Amino acid sequence: MRLVQFLSRSGGRKVGISEGGGDIIPLAGTNTVYDLAVKAVESGASLKKIVAEAAREAPVSYDELLAERRLLAPLDHPEPARFWVTGTGLTHIGSADARDKMHDLAHGEGGELTDSMKIFRMGLEGGKPAPGEVGVQPEWFFKGVGTCIVGPEADLPMPDFALAGGEEAEIVGLYLIGPDGNPWRIGFTLGNEFSDQVTEALNYLYLAHSKLRACSMGPELLVDDLPADTRGKVRVKRGGEAIWEGDFLSGEDNMSHSIRNLEHYHFRYDMFRRPGDLHAYFFGAAILSCANGVETQSGDVFEIDVPDFGRPLRNAMVAAPKPSFTVRSL
């Protein structure tokens, strides 16, 4: 089952089911996936059951939703500051190679084993613990809160101070914290974590700065188990034509960490188990266009096309104006 959030032509919010065809089936009396998830937790029923029992409305055209930019991110919070956006990296078989290439482009080849490769090897050796055990700790970073998320087809702003902007095509785990402080996995979606890899390559201590950017998710929320092997394509388009294309490989068969291990190390912190909060946790990218010599520019479109997740996630990167602010003493 896959869900989408969208706006009606009158501006009202809707939740619908994507059944793989050209139409979305709206759920009657349902405005947000958040409300559905809260109802599922409170009732003790599965989210699938809640959706299956909801009344349906007349189908709407998926193509029209895309063309008119009425699709929303597949999950949001009524209080955006209570939607944590975080992520991890070096979790996929190809991710260390991509990160090493990125740093080689900035600093040249050779030298000692990088910290990236060291933590990647740690994941290979201990990232998939046996049931009931805890594996090695992954890399982790803070991305932002709900206000940094843009929807499908929306523009990704590249800050005036950024040195670059590059896609990071990933699977995102989406979670609701229940009243007792336990996390509930709502499902999975596609994400473009969108980072400044040039800033990161200057010094690994700049990783935190390079991640404080907008990101995108969607368009569809997979309410099911994550396929162990999920594949597709990542593209950078300019003027309607692809200037680069790479293979998207994810799912645990292509990862050095299990999803369970990644979740353990995120939710072990008390601050991330606050009842009512949402979490979007990016699971890491296996391939980067920048590691293959691509230099993006304003107007380029990032496309992540993975059939297991329905329609592609597309966003154009657009240069943002210089921010204007002043720090004052009270």
Phi, psi and omega in degrees: 000136178230136182245151173229157171246141182205171176255138171287170179295337178274357177098359178282149180278145180219154169241136181222165178259131173262120183252017175089357178259210182266000183238156170250135179260105181291149175265128182291137176068019182238123184255329184216151173293328178304313179299319179297318181294318178299317179298320180296315180296315183293327183271343183080007178266160177285156177298323177301318181294318179300316180292318182298329183273351181285145177290152181256154173246178181297141180300151173237154183285124177296318181299322178292321177301318179292312184296325183266006178053045179259001175282140176252167169303148188287356177207138172207170183244141177299337172243095188306331180292349178260018176246102181280132177241114184223179180193175178221164180216177181058037183252354183245155186303324181268358190288323181293321178298317180295317180294319178296319177299319181299316180286326177297321179299328182273326190237355183092165183273166175093183179096186183289165176301127183287160175299325177301312181293325179297312182288330175295316180295326175300320179294318178301322184277331186216020184272352180234076183291160176292157178308134181087353179249165179246134181267197182286151182285133178273172168297155180207148176210157175263129181260317182160202176237185189306335180290348180269358183267129171248155183276176176302142180072353179279161180283141171262113182284129173263115185302152178302327183273354182291146175273339179191171173217124182223149179290151167223098186279120188216164167268141182241129171272136183243132190222149171240135176270122183285172182302333180269005179087006178269138178283140173242125178280117179282320180162202184228153176214168172280148178218146169249104186287337169049103184228171176257087186289338178291316176299316180300321184290340178298320181193132184298341177288348175273003180306315182300317179295320185293340183269345183280075183220174171291167174211171180225152179218150172118202359282345189245145178257118179277112179263077185187178174292148176286127177304139181295333179224104181237131190227156177187208182229147173242131182228149167244122183246144178223122182063030178086354181245144179287124175264348176200146176216138178221165181275131173267120176230121178212193192087159189297335177296337182249015183242154176267351176237149171278154176301319180301320180292318178298316180297320180303313185286342174277309188275002176290342180277129183304323184296339181265011178234043180272120185309133178093347180284155171250155176224134168247116185243108179285129188269002176107150182255143179264341185213144180227135178295325182295330178289350178249022173084009181278130174248108184283162177216163182305133182103342177295147180248130175263133180229126177242112189241102182231106187306327179300340183250016176082223184293155179293154171266121181233138175209141173267139173272126183231131180298131180265152178291161179296131181292148179240116179203160177223132175271123183241153174273142176274000000 
